[in-house]
Amino acid sequence: MSLPDGLITGRTAQIPDEPAPAKKPARHWTHYARGRKKVRGEMNRTETQFLNEVIMPRVETGKVVAWWYETITFRLTDKTPSGKPGTRYTPDFVVVLDTYELVCFEVKGSGIATTADLNRVKAASQKFPLRFYVATRRAKKDGGGFRIEEY
């Protein structure tokens, strides 16, 4: 099919009968570690288990007034002189206790906590006047649940 004369000089435009199929957006990462979140703001299984076993029972008893998931980011270091961004740390859960104290939890599965993760938690606990905890999931053979350490 061609367009009427005068609109495009010297060329004939062809209009396809069917539109081209939409391309799928390229994925940022091709492989995900087990339990790794694909979308920021969505809880993985370990974090959901921590919410259901640790935080929600305390909400029901009134020991926890409010909680948020990945809402506060702490800036630990400023930009470097070369322009690289500084170090930031976002705890998994921020909880307000019945004493109106703000507490932060980092949740890790099966005792796996990398040195970089722990260093960020330690740096945040030294810089900010809050309590920071790392909760690691215990194996079922060890009784299950979570082991919570303060930093």
Beta strands, then each sheet from edge to edge (+ up, - down):
strand 1: 64-69
strand 2: 74-75
strand 3: 88-89
strand 4: 93-97
strand 5: 102-108
strand 6: 131-137
strand 7: 146-150
sheet 1: 1+ 4- 5+ 6+ 7-
sheet 2: 2+ 3-
end
